[in-house]
Amino acid sequence: GIAPESSDGCNGLSSGKHAAHLHAHGSGARPSGVVLDGQPLAEVGLHKWLLDVGTGNDHLLCYEEAIQHHYQTPEEILLSIGACSEKGLPVDAFFQNAGVERLGHRRLFQKWFTEHPPVTCHDIVDGSLNT
């Protein structure tokens, strides 16, 4: 028999247009300042974000459902992994929550996080950024 849910985490694409805009701005957290297509990251849907991370490819959309169980918005993800600090919370925590196991997929997420550091970091790190 065929299991209704594929456990290898990336075959069945969920046609995800879930209304996940319950609280776009978390518990008074400072916005990351990251903008995607002219839209603040806190207002970008997970669906659109996953397409962006996957460089327009839909092969990351299968994580959408798992991600929704843990995060409301891409903003929340970005701020949760401590992209600001060198160490921060390991991105592995996000991979575990989202069920991202494939190396290629992990690399895509890591690349995106690296290229979109929250603006709020600069004053957290006391502004002494080595140039």
All heavy atoms as an XYZ file, in Angstrom:
992
protein
N       0.822     -1.204      0.000
C       0.000      0.000      0.000
C       0.857      1.255      0.000
O       2.026      1.208      0.350
N       0.256      2.338     -0.427
C       0.981      3.602     -0.477
C       0.577      4.451      0.725
O      -0.606      4.699      0.944
C       0.656      4.376     -1.769
C       1.115      3.553     -2.987
C       1.331      5.741     -1.771
C       0.599      4.082     -4.291
N       1.564      4.850      1.506
C       1.277      5.672      2.679
C       0.775      7.034      2.225
O       1.286      7.585      1.251
C       2.526      5.830      3.526
N      -0.242      7.580      2.905
C      -0.793      8.881      2.502
C       0.234     10.005      2.599
O       0.224     10.919      1.810
C      -1.946      9.107      3.478
C      -1.684      8.170      4.618
C      -0.924      7.014      4.062
N       1.141      9.901      3.577
C       2.162     10.938      3.690
C       3.507     10.344      3.341
O       3.886      9.307      3.850
C       2.212     11.474      5.123
C       1.061     12.385      5.451
C       1.249     13.032      6.813
O       2.358     13.527      7.064
O       0.305     13.028      7.596
N       4.233     10.992      2.454
C       5.563     10.500      2.121
C       6.518     10.968      3.203
O       6.587     12.144      3.516
C       6.008     11.032      0.762
O       6.048     12.428      0.787
N       7.240     10.040      3.797
C       8.072     10.393      4.935
C       9.468     10.836      4.504
O      10.247     11.286      5.307
C       8.182      9.201      5.882
O       8.688      8.091      5.169
N       9.796     10.691      3.230
C      11.143     11.095      2.821
C      11.205     12.598      2.628
O      12.221     13.160      2.283
C      11.600     10.349      1.566
C      10.953     10.884      0.301
O       9.920     11.565      0.426
O      11.471     10.634     -0.793
N      10.091     13.274      2.878
C      10.076     14.721      2.934
C      10.486     15.399      1.671
O      11.304     16.264      1.707
N       9.973     15.061      0.536
C      10.048     15.946     -0.616
C       9.529     15.343     -1.884
O      10.047     15.605     -2.932
C      11.403     16.586     -0.808
S      11.260     18.318     -0.344
N       8.501     14.541     -1.788
C       7.896     14.056     -3.015
C       6.563     14.730     -3.242
O       6.371     15.434     -4.204
C       7.743     12.540     -2.988
C       9.042     11.849     -3.286
O       9.946     12.461     -3.824
N       9.165     10.586     -2.936
N       5.639     14.517     -2.311
C       4.323     15.118     -2.481
C       4.366     16.605     -2.222
O       4.729     17.038     -1.148
N       4.048     17.398     -3.231
C       4.013     18.839     -3.030
C       2.660     19.224     -2.460
O       1.630     18.819     -2.971
C       4.215     19.571     -4.356
C       5.614     19.506     -4.961
C       5.664     20.359     -6.216
C       6.649     20.005     -3.978
N       2.686     19.983     -1.381
C       1.417     20.445     -0.835
C       0.995     21.688     -1.603
O       1.812     22.557     -1.868
C       1.587     20.784      0.644
O       2.564     21.783      0.795
N      -0.262     21.742     -1.992
C      -0.735     22.927     -2.698
C      -1.045     23.981     -1.652
O      -2.191     24.246     -1.348
C      -1.984     22.604     -3.505
O      -2.972     22.084     -2.636
N       0.020     24.531     -1.077
C      -0.156     25.330      0.120
C      -0.531     26.768     -0.111
O       0.258     27.555     -0.575
N      -1.772     27.099      0.184
C      -2.175     28.497      0.248
C      -2.938     28.637      1.560
O      -4.097     28.967      1.591
C      -3.081     28.858     -0.938
C      -2.353     29.102     -2.243
C      -2.135     30.591     -2.439
C      -1.613     30.988     -3.809
N      -0.653     30.178     -4.464
N      -2.271     28.261      2.653
C      -2.921     28.314      3.957
C      -2.860     29.740      4.489
O      -1.856     30.417      4.336
C      -2.225     27.379      4.950
C      -2.031     25.998      4.417
N      -3.072     25.121      4.251
C      -0.927     25.349      3.977
C      -2.608     23.991      3.745
N      -1.314     24.106      3.570
N      -3.915     30.188      5.119
C      -3.932     31.530      5.693
C      -3.092     31.555      6.951
O      -3.592     31.379      8.044
C      -5.356     31.945      6.005
N      -1.787     31.730      6.765
C      -0.878     31.697      7.918
C      -0.522     33.092      8.384
O       0.516     33.320      8.951
C       0.386     30.934      7.551
N      -1.417     34.061      8.081
C      -1.106     35.434      8.472
C      -1.754     35.785      9.804
O      -2.302     36.852      9.975
C      -1.577     36.423      7.400
C      -0.648     36.465      6.224
N       0.652     36.878      6.342
C      -0.817     36.140      4.930
C       1.241     36.795      5.153
N       0.372     36.342      4.286
N      -1.708     34.850     10.745
C      -2.348     35.061     12.034
C      -1.696     36.219     12.772
O      -2.324     37.210     13.057
C      -2.275     33.785     12.874
C      -2.977     32.601     12.218
C      -2.832     31.345     13.054
C      -4.459     32.917     12.011
N      -0.405     36.096     13.050
C       0.293     37.248     13.600
C       1.584     37.451     12.834
O       2.577     36.804     13.112
C       0.581     37.145     15.100
C       0.604     35.745     15.621
N       0.030     35.395     16.811
C       1.126     34.610     15.117
C       0.203     34.112     17.020
N       0.867     33.619     16.015
N       1.512     38.321     11.847
C       2.668     38.584     10.995
C       3.828     39.109     11.820
O       4.970     38.770     11.580
C       2.310     39.580      9.907
N       3.525     39.935     12.813
C       4.588     40.433     13.671
C       4.509     39.695     14.987
O       3.513     39.780     15.678
C       4.443     41.941     13.882
C       4.532     42.706     12.594
N       5.726     42.956     11.977
C       3.583     43.227     11.790
C       5.494     43.612     10.855
N       4.202     43.783     10.719
N       5.560     38.971     15.299
C       5.597     38.130     16.489
C       5.397     38.932     17.753
O       4.829     40.012     17.742
N       5.868     38.420     18.859
C       5.639     39.069     20.143
C       6.543     40.281     20.287
O       7.505     40.257     21.026
C       5.900     38.074     21.260
O       7.154     37.457     21.044
N       6.244     41.315     19.540
C       6.988     42.554     19.648
C       8.446     42.430     19.257
O       9.266     43.263     19.612
N       8.785     41.395     18.531
C      10.175     41.236     18.103
C      10.523     42.327     17.100
O       9.666     42.792     16.368
C      10.367     39.868     17.466
N      11.780     42.725     17.102
C      12.177     43.759     16.156
C      12.219     43.168     14.757
O      12.657     42.042     14.584
C      13.547     44.301     16.538
C      13.453     44.973     17.878
C      14.746     45.555     18.379
N      15.883     45.421     17.498
C      17.017     46.046     17.718
N      17.145     46.823     18.761
N      18.037     45.899     16.931
N      11.762     43.916     13.780
C      11.777     43.390     12.403
C      13.205     43.183     11.922
O      14.111     43.885     12.346
C      11.072     44.471     11.598
C      11.196     45.711     12.411
C      11.216     45.270     13.840
N      13.379     42.223     11.052
C      14.724     41.902     10.568
C      15.221     42.940      9.579
O      16.411     43.084      9.362
C      14.717     40.537      9.883
O      13.947     40.606      8.690
N      14.278     43.671      8.949
C      14.687     44.644      7.952
C      14.944     44.017      6.593
O      15.284     44.694      5.630
N      14.776     42.693      6.511
C      14.993     42.007      5.237
C      13.747     42.170      4.369
O      12.624     42.032      4.839
C      15.301     40.510      5.463
C      15.374     39.766      4.143
C      16.607     40.359      6.230
N      13.972     42.482      3.098
C      12.868     42.710      2.166
C      12.975     41.729      1.003
O      14.053     41.480      0.485
C      12.912     44.166      1.638
C      11.858     44.379      0.571
C      12.719     45.145      2.784
N      11.831     41.163      0.633
C      11.798     40.225     -0.494
C      10.846     40.775     -1.537
O       9.657     40.939     -1.271
C      11.326     38.856     -0.003
C      11.422     37.688     -0.973
C      12.863     37.413     -1.354
C      10.812     36.451     -0.358
N      11.363     41.098     -2.723
C      10.534     41.693     -3.780
C       9.772     42.917     -3.282
O       8.579     43.070     -3.537
C       9.522     40.669     -4.313
C      10.203     39.636     -5.201
O      11.358     39.880     -5.599
O       9.589     38.605     -5.488
N      10.442     43.770     -2.512
C       9.825     45.000     -2.044
C       8.840     44.815     -0.904
O       8.176     45.749     -0.493
N       8.744     43.591     -0.387
C       7.805     43.292      0.689
C       8.592     42.931      1.947
O       9.527     42.138      1.878
C       6.965     42.082      0.263
C       5.585     42.021      0.858
C       4.837     40.786      0.359
O       5.381     39.955     -0.350
N       3.592     40.657      0.755
N       8.218     43.515      3.108
C       8.912     43.129      4.347
C       8.792     41.622      4.560
O       7.734     41.051      4.313
C       8.169     43.896      5.433
C       7.449     44.993      4.724
C       7.162     44.506      3.341
N       9.860     41.004      5.011
C       9.876     39.547      5.155
C       8.752     39.043      6.054
O       8.235     37.949      5.863
C      11.235     39.093      5.701
C      11.571     37.611      5.513
C      11.562     37.231      4.037
C      12.917     37.282      6.126
N       8.346     39.864      7.034
C       7.283     39.453      7.962
C       5.943     39.296      7.250
O       5.036     38.661      7.762
C       7.150     40.462      9.097
N       5.830     39.883      6.050
C       4.559     39.807      5.326
C       4.616     38.833      4.160
O       3.635     38.635      3.454
C       4.174     41.203      4.806
C       3.882     42.178      5.926
C       3.786     43.618      5.417
O       3.556     43.813      4.212
O       3.960     44.528      6.250
N       5.778     38.237      3.947
C       5.941     37.301      2.838
C       5.454     35.922      3.279
O       5.781     35.462      4.373
C       7.422     37.215      2.416
C       7.622     36.139      1.365
C       7.899     38.561      1.893
N       4.654     35.281      2.451
C       4.168     33.939      2.786
C       5.281     32.912      2.672
O       6.242     33.105      1.918
N       5.141     31.829      3.414
C       6.152     30.769      3.370
C       6.293     30.197      1.964
O       7.386     29.864      1.521
C       5.770     29.649      4.350
C       5.887     30.005      5.835
C       5.246     28.925      6.692
C       7.338     30.210      6.229
N       5.174     30.124      1.258
C       5.167     29.571     -0.097
C       6.107     30.377     -1.000
O       6.987     29.828     -1.659
C       3.733     29.612     -0.633
C       3.540     28.858     -1.911
N       3.212     27.522     -1.939
C       3.622     29.253     -3.204
C       3.104     27.127     -3.203
N       3.343     28.155     -3.990
N       5.912     31.684     -0.985
C       6.725     32.563     -1.816
C       8.191     32.524     -1.387
O       9.101     32.519     -2.208
C       6.184     33.996     -1.725
C       7.003     34.998     -2.526
C       6.398     36.389     -2.453
C       7.266     37.380     -3.211
N       6.684     38.730     -3.214
N       8.400     32.472     -0.071
C       9.764     32.447      0.458
C      10.497     31.189      0.004
O      11.646     31.248     -0.421
C       9.722     32.525      1.986
C      11.070     32.409      2.620
C      12.092     33.324      2.549
C      11.566     31.323      3.405
N      13.178     32.868      3.266
C      12.887     31.642      3.801
C      11.008     30.115      3.832
C      13.660     30.782      4.587
C      11.785     29.268      4.617
C      13.097     29.605      4.989
N       9.809     30.038      0.079
C      10.442     28.784     -0.324
C      10.800     28.784     -1.803
O      11.817     28.214     -2.205
C       9.528     27.598      0.010
C       9.457     27.247      1.501
C       8.329     26.276      1.766
C      10.784     26.679      1.984
N       9.979     29.448     -2.607
C      10.308     29.563     -4.029
C      11.571     30.402     -4.200
O      12.434     30.106     -5.026
C       9.154     30.208     -4.808
C       7.940     29.318     -5.060
C       6.808     30.122     -5.690
C       8.311     28.146     -5.965
N      11.679     31.451     -3.387
C      12.849     32.322     -3.470
C      14.112     31.590     -3.024
O      15.147     31.659     -3.671
C      12.640     33.579     -2.615
C      13.711     34.640     -2.888
O      13.729     35.159     -4.024
O      14.524     34.922     -1.992
N      14.008     30.865     -1.914
C      15.154     30.100     -1.416
C      15.580     29.067     -2.458
O      16.767     28.833     -2.675
C      14.817     29.386     -0.081
C      15.976     28.506      0.365
C      14.491     30.412      0.992
N      14.594     28.473     -3.117
C      14.877     27.456     -4.122
C      15.205     28.062     -5.476
O      15.145     27.383     -6.486
N      15.534     29.336     -5.488
C      15.864     30.087     -6.701
C      14.824     29.869     -7.807
O      15.158     29.550     -8.948
C      17.269     29.722     -7.232
O      17.309     28.305     -7.502
C      18.346     30.073     -6.226
N      13.550     30.016     -7.414
C      12.469     29.927     -8.388
C      11.995     28.518     -8.641
O      10.994     28.294     -9.312
N      12.708     27.552     -8.097
C      12.354     26.154     -8.282
C      11.387     25.731     -7.178
O      11.502     26.219     -6.053
C      13.632     25.324     -8.187
C      13.608     24.157     -9.134
O      12.684     23.362     -9.095
N      14.619     24.062     -9.970
N      10.472     24.821     -7.476
C       9.473     24.469     -6.455
C       9.870     23.267     -5.609
O       9.066     22.736     -4.861
C       8.110     24.233     -7.107
C       8.127     23.035     -8.047
O       9.180     22.364     -8.143
O       7.098     22.776     -8.680
N      11.134     22.830     -5.700
C      11.487     21.597     -4.989
C      11.588     21.751     -3.473
O      11.776     20.760     -2.777
C      12.770     20.977     -5.544
C      13.916     21.925     -5.673
N      14.688     21.998     -6.804
C      14.405     22.852     -4.824
C      15.611     22.928     -6.639
N      15.464     23.461     -5.455
N      11.463     22.968     -2.941
C      11.491     23.127     -1.481
C      10.083     23.288     -0.895
O       9.913     23.326      0.318
C      12.339     24.350     -1.095
C      13.815     24.288     -1.487
C      14.528     25.558     -1.059
C      14.496     23.066     -0.880
N       9.077     23.369     -1.772
C       7.705     23.601     -1.300
C       7.192     22.457     -0.430
O       6.276     22.632      0.361
C       6.752     23.813     -2.478
C       6.976     25.098     -3.274
C       5.954     25.193     -4.399
C       6.888     26.317     -2.367
N       7.818     21.293     -0.557
C       7.365     20.151      0.236
C       7.611     20.361      1.722
O       7.032     19.675      2.549
C       8.078     18.903     -0.227
S       9.810     19.193     -0.484
N       8.450     21.312      2.072
C       8.712     21.567      3.496
C       7.701     22.541      4.090
O       7.672     22.758      5.298
C      10.117     22.143      3.692
C      11.212     21.226      3.210
C      12.038     21.589      2.153
C      11.405     19.977      3.799
C      13.041     20.743      1.703
C      12.402     19.119      3.349
C      13.223     19.511      2.299
O      14.192     18.674      1.859
N       6.882     23.106      3.221
C       5.975     24.173      3.661
C       5.115     23.740      4.849
O       4.981     24.456      5.838
C       5.084     24.613      2.502
C       4.268     25.853      2.803
C       3.471     26.331      1.599
O       3.557     25.698      0.534
O       2.752     27.325      1.746
N       4.545     22.547      4.742
C       3.634     22.090      5.783
C       4.359     21.917      7.121
O       3.877     22.360      8.163
C       2.999     20.769      5.353
C       1.564     20.635      5.810
C       0.869     19.494      5.094
O       0.777     19.532      3.852
O       0.443     18.558      5.784
N       5.521     21.279      7.084
C       6.282     21.055      8.317
C       6.706     22.388      8.934
O       6.638     22.568     10.150
C       7.512     20.203      8.024
N       7.115     23.326      8.086
C       7.567     24.627      8.580
C       6.425     25.358      9.273
O       6.617     26.002     10.304
C       8.141     25.471      7.416
C       9.452     24.857      6.935
C       8.372     26.913      7.857
C      10.014     25.501      5.677
N       5.219     25.218      8.716
C       4.061     25.921      9.282
C       3.737     25.483     10.701
O       3.126     26.234     11.454
C       2.836     25.714      8.393
C       2.787     26.693      7.263
C       1.685     26.356      6.282
O       1.077     25.296      6.367
N       1.444     27.246      5.349
N       4.151     24.278     11.052
C       3.883     23.807     12.411
C       4.732     24.560     13.427
O       4.404     24.613     14.606
C       4.160     22.306     12.533
C       3.150     21.462     11.831
N       1.815     21.456     12.174
C       3.269     20.603     10.785
C       1.164     20.619     11.372
N       2.017     20.103     10.523
N       5.837     25.116     12.967
C       6.796     25.744     13.883
C       6.915     27.259     13.723
O       7.262     27.956     14.663
C       8.181     25.128     13.687
C       8.218     23.653     13.949
N       8.373     23.122     15.211
C       8.097     22.594     13.105
C       8.347     21.801     15.137
N       8.188     21.455     13.880
N       6.688     27.745     12.515
C       6.918     29.163     12.244
C       5.742     29.775     11.487
O       5.139     29.124     10.647
C       8.189     29.355     11.397
C       9.394     28.612     11.918
C       9.718     27.358     11.410
C      10.220     29.165     12.901
C      10.835     26.664     11.877
C      11.328     28.481     13.372
C      11.631     27.227     12.858
O      12.728     26.550     13.314
N       5.461     31.030     11.784
C       4.398     31.745     11.082
C       4.899     32.327      9.766
O       4.221     32.293      8.752
C       3.885     32.908     11.944
C       3.223     32.480     13.240
C       1.873     31.829     13.013
O       1.184     32.149     12.064
N       1.516     30.903     13.876
N       6.091     32.902      9.812
C       6.606     33.638      8.651
C       8.090     33.355      8.468
O       8.771     32.918      9.402
C       6.458     35.157      8.863
O       7.231     35.524     10.016
C       5.006     35.557      9.081
N       8.620     33.631      7.270
C      10.064     33.508      7.038
C      10.851     34.398      7.998
O      11.946     34.058      8.413
C      10.238     33.986      5.596
C       8.906     33.869      4.964
C       7.897     34.014      6.061
N      10.241     35.530      8.348
C      10.855     36.467      9.290
C      11.177     35.758     10.606
O      12.265     35.894     11.160
C       9.867     37.610      9.534
C      10.238     38.521     10.675
C      10.950     39.769     10.201
O      11.545     39.744      9.116
O      10.913     40.760     10.910
N      10.206     34.980     11.076
C      10.369     34.276     12.341
C      11.516     33.272     12.249
O      12.294     33.113     13.187
C       9.052     33.556     12.659
C       8.805     33.344     14.131
C       7.462     32.670     14.372
O       6.455     33.128     13.801
O       7.438     31.672     15.113
N      11.616     32.616     11.112
C      12.691     31.638     10.907
C      14.037     32.340     10.958
O      14.945     31.936     11.684
C      12.529     30.928      9.548
C      11.224     30.133      9.528
C      13.717     30.014      9.284
C      10.841     29.634      8.143
N      14.141     33.421     10.201
C      15.412     34.137     10.100
C      15.868     34.630     11.463
O      17.030     34.490     11.840
C      15.270     35.320      9.128
C      16.552     36.080      8.799
C      17.564     35.167      8.119
C      16.258     37.262      7.897
N      14.929     35.195     12.230
C      15.289     35.724     13.540
C      15.551     34.601     14.554
O      16.245     34.801     15.533
C      14.191     36.661     14.052
C      14.011     37.949     13.249
C      12.837     38.752     13.768
C      15.284     38.787     13.250
N      15.000     33.419     14.286
C      15.136     32.325     15.255
C      16.480     31.620     15.157
O      16.921     30.995     16.109
C      14.024     31.298     15.064
O      14.317     30.472     13.955
N      17.127     31.687     13.995
C      18.364     30.922     13.855
C      19.589     31.748     14.178
O      20.708     31.344     13.939
C      18.523     30.312     12.453
C      18.522     31.406     11.407
C      17.470     29.269     12.182
C      18.958     30.927     10.046
N      19.374     32.944     14.703
C      20.519     33.740     15.107
C      21.463     33.983     13.953
O      22.672     33.839     14.075
N      20.885     34.316     12.796
C      21.713     34.595     11.629
C      22.640     35.768     11.913
O      23.619     35.981     11.219
C      20.829     34.904     10.426
N      22.307     36.541     12.963
C      23.092     37.722     13.290
C      24.466     37.368     13.812
O      25.457     37.945     13.422
C      22.392     38.540     14.366
S      20.853     39.222     13.811
N      24.491     36.435     14.762
C      25.757     36.162     15.422
C      26.496     35.066     14.685
O      25.928     34.333     13.895
C      25.506     35.733     16.856
O      24.760     34.543     16.856
N      27.773     34.977     14.986
C      28.589     33.926     14.362
C      28.011     32.566     14.739
O      27.899     31.685     13.930
C      30.026     34.025     14.885
C      30.754     35.266     14.405
C      31.009     35.226     12.904
O      31.595     34.241     12.428
O      30.605     36.175     12.215
N      27.650     32.418     16.017
C      27.174     31.115     16.464
C      25.652     31.056     16.477
O      25.070     30.241     15.816
C      27.753     30.820     17.845
C      29.280     30.852     17.809
C      29.917     30.249     19.040
C      31.427     30.179     18.896
N      32.060     31.523     18.869
N      24.995     31.929     17.223
C      23.535     31.947     17.227
C      22.948     30.564     17.465
O      23.644     29.637     17.849
N      21.678     30.426     17.229
C      21.073     29.099     17.312
C      21.412     28.400     16.007
O      21.242     28.975     14.939
C      19.558     29.226     17.466
C      18.790     27.910     17.586
C      19.095     27.228     18.908
C      17.308     28.162     17.468
N      21.926     27.192     16.084
C      22.336     26.528     14.850
C      21.179     26.386     13.866
O      20.043     26.177     14.281
C      22.838     25.170     15.314
C      22.231     24.963     16.650
C      22.054     26.323     17.252
N      21.512     26.546     12.619
C      20.500     26.405     11.578
C      19.967     24.965     11.591
O      18.895     24.686     11.086
C      21.096     26.798     10.208
C      22.066     25.752      9.714
C      20.005     27.035      9.177
N      20.717     24.065     12.218
C      20.270     22.673     12.330
C      18.930     22.567     13.034
O      18.145     21.662     12.766
C      21.291     21.838     13.106
C      22.560     21.611     12.302
O      22.562     21.990     11.111
O      23.532     21.067     12.845
N      18.675     23.483     13.964
C      17.400     23.461     14.680
C      16.257     23.674     13.694
O      15.215     23.029     13.772
C      17.382     24.536     15.764
N      16.476     24.595     12.752
C      15.461     24.831     11.717
C      15.330     23.598     10.825
O      14.228     23.158     10.508
C      15.831     26.062     10.885
C      15.060     26.157      9.595
C      13.700     26.430      9.595
C      15.691     25.954      8.372
C      12.977     26.497      8.406
C      14.984     26.022      7.188
C      13.626     26.297      7.206
N      16.461     23.020     10.418
C      16.426     21.836      9.559
C      15.660     20.705     10.230
O      14.914     19.980      9.592
C      17.846     21.362      9.235
C      18.587     22.299      8.312
C      19.974     22.384      8.362
C      17.907     23.086      7.399
C      20.655     23.236      7.513
C      18.588     23.942      6.545
C      19.972     24.016      6.615
N      15.856     20.574     11.539
C      15.186     19.512     12.272
C      13.678     19.759     12.293
O      12.886     18.860     12.018
C      15.726     19.466     13.701
C      15.717     18.090     14.310
C      16.602     18.026     15.548
O      17.128     19.040     16.000
N      16.768     16.839     16.091
N      13.285     20.990     12.596
C      11.859     21.339     12.628
C      11.205     21.140     11.272
O      10.086     20.665     11.164
C      11.672     22.792     13.073
C      11.924     22.986     14.552
O      11.867     22.039     15.328
N      12.209     24.209     14.946
N      11.907     21.532     10.229
C      11.337     21.475      8.880
C      11.526     20.108      8.231
O      10.951     19.827      7.193
C      11.973     22.556      8.009
N      12.363     19.275      8.835
C      12.610     17.951      8.272
C      13.478     17.993      7.026
O      13.338     17.177      6.122
N      14.395     18.968      6.972
C      15.282     19.083      5.809
C      16.483     18.173      6.010
O      17.315     18.422      6.881
C      15.778     20.537      5.625
C      16.611     20.652      4.355
C      14.603     21.492      5.560
N      16.555     17.121      5.223
C      17.655     16.174      5.388
C      18.619     16.179      4.209
O      19.802     15.911      4.370
C      17.106     14.766      5.612
C      16.481     14.626      6.993
C      15.783     13.290      7.186
O      15.941     12.404      6.312
O      15.078     13.146      8.198
N      18.113     16.487      3.046
C      18.983     16.434      1.869
C      20.009     17.552      1.901
O      19.677     18.715      2.124
C      18.151     16.546      0.596
C      17.197     15.397      0.452
C      16.554     15.410     -0.908
N      15.533     14.368     -0.986
C      14.769     14.167     -2.035
N      14.896     14.945     -3.097
N      13.875     13.212     -2.035
N      21.257     17.182      1.647
C      22.355     18.137      1.710
C      22.150     19.295      0.751
O      22.358     20.456      1.106
C      23.670     17.415      1.399
C      24.936     18.171      1.786
C      24.927     18.487      3.269
C      26.166     17.348      1.434
N      21.728     18.984     -0.460
C      21.519     20.030     -1.453
C      20.494     21.059     -1.002
O      20.654     22.258     -1.218
N      19.438     20.561     -0.357
C      18.394     21.460      0.129
C      18.912     22.293      1.296
O      18.643     23.480      1.388
C      17.161     20.654      0.568
C      16.445     20.024     -0.588
N      15.383     19.158     -0.420
C      16.638     20.143     -1.920
C      14.951     18.761     -1.629
N      15.700     19.342     -2.533
N      19.687     21.675      2.184
C      20.258     22.402      3.310
C      21.143     23.536      2.800
O      21.127     24.638      3.346
C      21.082     21.464      4.198
C      20.204     20.528      5.017
C      21.038     19.630      5.908
N      20.138     18.893      6.817
C      20.398     18.684      8.102
N      21.522     19.117      8.635
N      19.548     18.031      8.861
N      21.898     23.245      1.756
C      22.803     24.263      1.213
C      22.029     25.459      0.677
O      22.456     26.601      0.829
C      23.669     23.660      0.103
C      24.729     22.726      0.658
C      25.943     22.667     -0.250
N      26.962     21.778      0.312
C      27.262     20.589     -0.190
N      26.627     20.153     -1.263
N      28.189     19.845      0.367
N      20.903     25.194      0.031
C      20.085     26.288     -0.495
C      19.592     27.190      0.627
O      19.661     28.414      0.522
C      18.884     25.733     -1.274
C      19.181     25.186     -2.672
C      17.962     24.456     -3.218
C      19.590     26.299     -3.611
N      19.122     26.580      1.714
C      18.653     27.373      2.852
C      19.807     28.166      3.461
O      19.683     29.357      3.736
C      18.028     26.470      3.932
C      16.628     26.012      3.611
C      16.358     24.692      3.307
C      15.566     26.913      3.632
C      15.060     24.261      3.026
C      14.258     26.501      3.348
C      14.015     25.171      3.050
N      20.934     27.494      3.650
C      22.077     28.164      4.270
C      22.551     29.340      3.435
O      22.887     30.397      3.959
C      23.216     27.164      4.494
C      22.999     26.345      5.757
C      24.023     25.239      5.925
O      24.363     24.538      4.966
N      24.508     25.055      7.143
N      22.566     29.134      2.122
C      22.981     30.199      1.213
C      22.045     31.404      1.363
O      22.485     32.546      1.457
C      22.938     29.674     -0.225
C      23.407     30.660     -1.288
C      23.419     29.948     -2.648
C      24.101     30.785     -3.715
N      23.285     31.953     -4.118
N      20.738     31.139      1.429
C      19.772     32.233      1.553
C      19.956     32.972      2.870
O      19.978     34.198      2.915
C      18.337     31.698      1.425
C      17.327     32.778      1.195
C      16.858     33.198     -0.021
C      16.693     33.599      2.177
N      15.963     34.229      0.163
C      15.841     34.496      1.488
C      16.754     33.660      3.565
C      15.068     35.438      2.151
C      15.979     34.605      4.229
C      15.142     35.487      3.522
N      20.097     32.210      3.964
C      20.270     32.841      5.283
C      21.531     33.706      5.301
O      21.543     34.789      5.883
C      20.358     31.782      6.385
C      19.062     31.053      6.616
C      19.048     29.682      6.859
C      17.846     31.724      6.606
C      17.854     29.007      7.083
C      16.645     31.062      6.825
C      16.653     29.695      7.063
N      22.592     33.216      4.651
C      23.847     33.956      4.625
C      23.704     35.240      3.831
O      24.259     36.282      4.192
C      24.961     33.092      3.984
O      25.004     31.833      4.655
C      26.311     33.766      4.112
N      22.939     35.172      2.755
C      22.794     36.337      1.875
C      21.755     37.332      2.379
O      21.634     38.425      1.855
C      22.410     35.876      0.462
C      23.557     35.161     -0.248
C      23.119     34.537     -1.563
O      21.907     34.612     -1.908
O      23.983     33.961     -2.247
N      20.968     36.955      3.382
C      19.934     37.854      3.898
C      20.069     38.016      5.415
O      19.181     37.618      6.161
C      18.527     37.314      3.566
C      18.268     37.209      2.100
N      18.757     36.184      1.336
C      17.581     38.017      1.261
C      18.372     36.363      0.075
N      17.657     37.457      0.008
N      21.188     38.594      5.874
C      21.327     38.773      7.320
C      20.379     39.856      7.806
O      20.201     40.864      7.119
C      22.784     39.209      7.476
C      23.120     39.867      6.180
C      22.312     39.166      5.130
N      19.767     39.674      8.970
C      18.876     40.708      9.489
C      19.613     42.015      9.721
O      20.718     42.017     10.248
C      18.387     40.120     10.821
C      18.601     38.658     10.705
C      19.797     38.482      9.827
N      18.996     43.103      9.340
C      19.587     44.424      9.510
C      19.759     44.735     10.996
O      20.681     45.434     11.404
C      18.676     45.494      8.859
C      19.194     46.896      9.151
C      18.610     45.265      7.359
N      18.861     44.175     11.801
C      18.881     44.455     13.239
C      20.168     43.990     13.902
O      20.465     44.382     15.014
C      17.694     43.763     13.938
O      17.579     42.447     13.428
C      16.416     44.512     13.696
N      20.940     43.144     13.224
C      22.176     42.643     13.834
C      23.159     43.744     14.100
O      23.862     43.712     15.081
C      22.902     41.726     12.887
S      21.872     40.488     12.254
N      23.237     44.672     13.166
C      24.349     45.607     13.208
C      24.472     46.321     14.540
O      25.562     46.510     15.033
C      24.257     46.599     12.047
C      24.313     45.897     10.713
N      25.209     44.887     10.459
C      23.570     46.030      9.593
C      25.019     44.435      9.226
N      24.010     45.115      8.681
N      23.324     46.699     15.129
C      23.480     47.372     16.411
C      23.537     46.375     17.579
O      23.890     46.736     18.674
C      22.418     48.448     16.637
C      21.029     47.949     16.365
O      20.779     46.758     16.623
O      20.203     48.727     15.890
N      23.199     45.120     17.310
C      23.353     44.106     18.350
C      24.844     43.796     18.518
O      25.339     43.648     19.613
C      22.610     42.808     17.968
C      21.101     43.082     17.916
C      22.919     41.694     18.952
C      20.294     41.919     17.405
N      25.532     43.759     17.398
C      26.961     43.423     17.412
C      27.787     44.671     17.725
O      28.965     44.721     17.450
C      27.380     42.844     16.039
C      28.774     42.263     16.093
C      26.413     41.753     15.623
N      27.137     45.700     18.250
C      27.752     46.970     18.662
C      28.414     47.732     17.514
O      29.267     48.576     17.744
C      28.680     46.807     19.869
C      30.085     46.261     19.528
O      30.599     46.536     18.433
O      30.634     45.584     20.374
N      28.021     47.401     16.310
C      28.435     48.202     15.161
C      29.874     48.035     14.725
O      30.286     48.587     13.730
N      30.674     47.280     15.487
C      32.077     47.137     15.093
C      32.223     45.976     14.120
O      32.706     44.924     14.475
C      32.936     46.889     16.325
O      32.515     45.713     16.973
N      31.772     46.208     12.897
C      31.890     45.166     11.883
C      33.252     45.294     11.216
O      33.649     46.371     10.791
C      30.785     45.324     10.830
C      29.360     45.097     11.334
C      28.367     45.461     10.244
C      29.176     43.648     11.743
N      33.968     44.207     11.150
C      35.270     44.251     10.506
C      35.106     44.419      9.020
O      34.387     43.684      8.377
C      36.030     42.939     10.787
C      36.272     42.729     12.267
O      36.423     43.695     13.003
N      36.272     41.483     12.705
N      35.784     45.406      8.458
C      35.658     45.619      7.018
C      36.925     45.172      6.323
O      37.998     45.259      6.896
C      35.408     47.106      6.709
O      36.243     47.892      7.565
C      33.959     47.451      6.953
